[in-house]
Amino acid sequence: MTSPERTERLVLPGVLTAEQARQTVAGIAAGQREDGAIPWFRGHHLDPWDHVEAAMALDTAGEHGRAEAAYDWLARHQLPDGSWYAAYHDGDAAAPTDRGRESNFCAYVAVGVWHHYLATGDEAFVERMWPVVVAAVEFVLELQQPGGQIGWKREDDGTPVNDALLTGSSSVYHALRCALALAEHREEPQPDWELAAGWLGHAIACHPERFLDKSRYSMDWYYPVLGGAVTGQAGRDRLRERWDDFVVPGLGVRCVVPNPWVTGGESAELALALWAVGESDRALDVLRWIGHLRADDGMYWTGYVFADEAVWPLEQTTWTAGSVLLAVAALGGDEATVQVFGGERLPHGLAPDCC
């Protein structure tokens, strides 16, 4: 069991004490199956993206064995084309409930593997997981469109869905940069990945028309910043542009406008995006606000409908707790998390010079 001493790196005044962090880590660990799978909560489904998010949170607390078990689960159950199904009932690999294969779900393994290596320095782990990352990246890049954007998914029968989501493509951009960092570490250049990352970053930063219009969703607002495609002053400007649309002071971030519903995961991710562009004070404010979503057991409710003063839905997900821990770890200076989400040391790919 994680001790308060191991979670001192997750102390953030007004957000978490060491004991509170220990409770949250224990809550994520309690949701993990013996085979390493981390579903949303026991009895619900697992999706590969949120599984990785929870594994990274475990690494921030020094629970490296549990995180490694989560990545080993992905390695054991990767499909022949390099993908994973979009959902598995209770993390049971024999019980997929959504046989679509989503590009950003599959790419995110690269983020987790790079984060785990930075946290542990485990070269044997990298050696074992490198083929998994390569296969996942190749699956994803087969869905890249001529404009650089990444198609959403492949259906169960293999049919590609070429429509691109800005949030998903932004997450893929982050994953490609982490995959390129792994390639550099292994001294195995991947020029095709560099070109793909460059074109993708250009599309995200300069060509919103290449993506489906999901501008009602807060993720489409902040994910280009969180994923690293829009940085610096441009990132700060983007976040300020729709701040009043999505942010409810004292409560958190709306998932979608105009719905009166703030969610913990989106709020924690926005905090990470704010931190990444130097807005740490605002990031800390957001994390403090979502303290009202924290349950007595240390986990976090998914969201709160403020018009009705009601917690909804009545679920505490491992990935919501994980996103909070990752944001806290970044603000607290955890080196692995800073490198992965700060992005200063991640390759950018070969991008066009201008929009």
Disulfide bonds with the S-S distance in Angstrom:
Cys206-Cys355 1.76
